[in-house]
């Protein structure tokens, strides 16, 4: 099993690939995926709950792009599954009006949640978030994935 530090490094790397510039020369140009993004939401399970990486990512983005003024919501709860995120989406995320939502989920689903159910719950989250105006990025360490 991966330690908390290793998980944080992996998740930071995944977000960095999404949000940070490819080279130092690009640092002044805001990446297209961050245009009109000010509030980031980190939504998930224990990999998000109590982690320092959301604050670290937002602080790094604010240093790279100070005019953008990023802030964040950390809505991670230990032990959550995709079904739990569906159930608390309105209260914990949509009410915060994020411009970009990172969803970290799957570790607790992988052993006993059918893959079709897991996929349907992720698609539901994506549809609802996009309909509310949030960009969506999924990050999972779960083995419950589909290569398609």
DRENFI-673978 format. One record per residue (C-alpha): x, y, z. Coordinates in steps of 0.2 Angstrom, whole numbers, plus 2048, in hexadecimal, padded with zeros to 3 digits. Example, Ala and Ser with C-alpha at 12.3 -4.5 7.8 and 13.67 -1.06 7.14 Angstrom:
+-----+-----+-----+
:   X :   Y :   Z :
+-----+-----+-----+
: 83E : 7EA : 827 :
: 844 : 7FB : 824 :
+-----+-----+-----+
end
This chain:
+-----+-----+-----+
:   X :   Y :   Z :
+-----+-----+-----+
: 800 : 800 : 800 :
: 806 : 811 : 7FC :
: 80B : 81D : 80A :
: 802 : 82E : 80C :
: 811 : 837 : 806 :
: 812 : 82C : 7F6 :
: 800 : 82F : 7F3 :
: 802 : 842 : 7F5 :
: 810 : 842 : 7E9 :
: 806 : 838 : 7DC :
: 7F7 : 843 : 7DE :
: 801 : 853 : 7DD :
: 80A : 84D : 7CD :
: 7F9 : 849 : 7C5 :
: 7F2 : 85B : 7C9 :
: 803 : 862 : 7C4 :
: 801 : 85A : 7B3 :
: 7F0 : 862 : 7B1 :
: 7F3 : 874 : 7B8 :
: 805 : 878 : 7B7 :
: 80F : 87F : 7A9 :
: 81A : 873 : 79F :
: 82A : 87D : 7A0 :
: 82F : 88C : 7AB :
: 82E : 897 : 79B :
: 81B : 894 : 79B :
: 818 : 899 : 7AD :
: 812 : 8AB : 7A8 :
: 805 : 8A4 : 79D :
: 7F6 : 89C : 7A6 :
: 7F2 : 88B : 79F :
: 7E2 : 88A : 795 :
: 7DA : 87E : 7A1 :
: 7DC : 88B : 7AF :
: 7D4 : 899 : 7A6 :
: 7C5 : 89F : 7B0 :
: 7CA : 894 : 7BE :
: 7CB : 89C : 7D0 :
: 7C3 : 88F : 7DC :
: 7CA : 87E : 7DB :
: 7C1 : 86F : 7E4 :
: 7C9 : 860 : 7EA :
: 7BC : 852 : 7EC :
: 7BF : 841 : 7F3 :
: 7C4 : 835 : 800 :
: 7D2 : 833 : 80D :
: 7DF : 837 : 7FF :
: 7D7 : 849 : 7FF :
: 7D1 : 84A : 811 :
: 7DF : 851 : 81C :
: 7EB : 853 : 80E :
: 7F6 : 862 : 80C :
: 7F7 : 860 : 7F9 :
: 7E8 : 86B : 7F5 :
: 7EF : 87A : 7FE :
: 800 : 877 : 7F7 :
: 7F9 : 876 : 7E5 :
: 7EF : 886 : 7E7 :
: 7FE : 88F : 7EF :
: 809 : 88A : 7E1 :
: 7FC : 88F : 7D4 :
: 7FA : 8A0 : 7DD :
: 80D : 8A2 : 7DC :
: 80E : 89E : 7CA :
: 7FE : 8A8 : 7C5 :
: 7FC : 8B6 : 7D2 :
: 7EF : 8BF : 7C8 :
: 7E3 : 8B0 : 7C8 :
: 7E0 : 8AF : 7DB :
: 7DC : 89D : 7DD :
: 7D4 : 896 : 7ED :
: 7CE : 884 : 7F1 :
: 7C2 : 879 : 7FA :
: 7C8 : 869 : 801 :
: 7B9 : 85D : 802 :
: 7C1 : 84D : 806 :
: 7BA : 840 : 812 :
: 7C3 : 831 : 818 :
: 7BA : 820 : 812 :
: 7B0 : 828 : 805 :
: 7AB : 81F : 7F5 :
: 7A5 : 826 : 7E4 :
: 793 : 824 : 7EB :
: 797 : 82F : 7FA :
: 79D : 83D : 7EE :
: 78D : 83C : 7E4 :
: 783 : 83D : 7F4 :
: 78C : 84D : 7FA :
: 790 : 855 : 7EA :
: 783 : 863 : 7EC :
: 787 : 867 : 7FE :
: 79A : 866 : 7FE :
: 79F : 86B : 7EC :
: 791 : 873 : 7E1 :
: 78D : 87F : 7F0 :
: 79F : 885 : 7EF :
: 79E : 889 : 7DC :
: 7AF : 882 : 7D7 :
: 7B6 : 886 : 7C6 :
: 7C1 : 876 : 7C6 :
: 7BE : 866 : 7D0 :
: 7CB : 859 : 7D3 :
: 7C3 : 848 : 7D7 :
: 7CD : 83C : 7E1 :
: 7C3 : 82C : 7E3 :
: 7C4 : 81A : 7E0 :
: 7CF : 812 : 7EE :
: 7C0 : 80D : 7F9 :
: 7B6 : 808 : 7EA :
: 7C2 : 7FC : 7E1 :
: 7BF : 7EC : 7EB :
: 7AC : 7EB : 7EB :
: 7A4 : 7F8 : 7E0 :
: 79F : 7F1 : 7CF :
: 7A9 : 7FB : 7C1 :
: 799 : 800 : 7B8 :
: 792 : 808 : 7C8 :
: 7A3 : 811 : 7CC :
: 7A3 : 817 : 7BA :
: 791 : 81D : 7BB :
: 794 : 826 : 7CB :
: 7A3 : 82F : 7C3 :
: 79A : 834 : 7B4 :
: 78C : 83B : 7BE :
: 798 : 845 : 7C8 :
: 7A0 : 84C : 7B8 :
: 78F : 850 : 7B0 :
: 789 : 85A : 7BF :
: 799 : 863 : 7C2 :
: 79B : 868 : 7B0 :
: 788 : 86D : 7B0 :
: 78C : 879 : 7BE :
: 79B : 880 : 7B5 :
: 7AA : 877 : 7BD :
: 7B8 : 86F : 7B3 :
: 7BB : 85D : 7B9 :
: 7CB : 853 : 7BB :
: 7CB : 841 : 7C2 :
: 7DA : 83A : 7CB :
: 7D9 : 828 : 7D1 :
: 7E5 : 81C : 7D9 :
: 7D8 : 80F : 7D7 :
: 7DA : 7FF : 7CE :
: 7C7 : 801 : 7C9 :
: 7CA : 809 : 7B9 :
: 7C6 : 806 : 7A7 :
: 7D3 : 808 : 799 :
: 7C6 : 80F : 78D :
+-----+-----+-----+
end
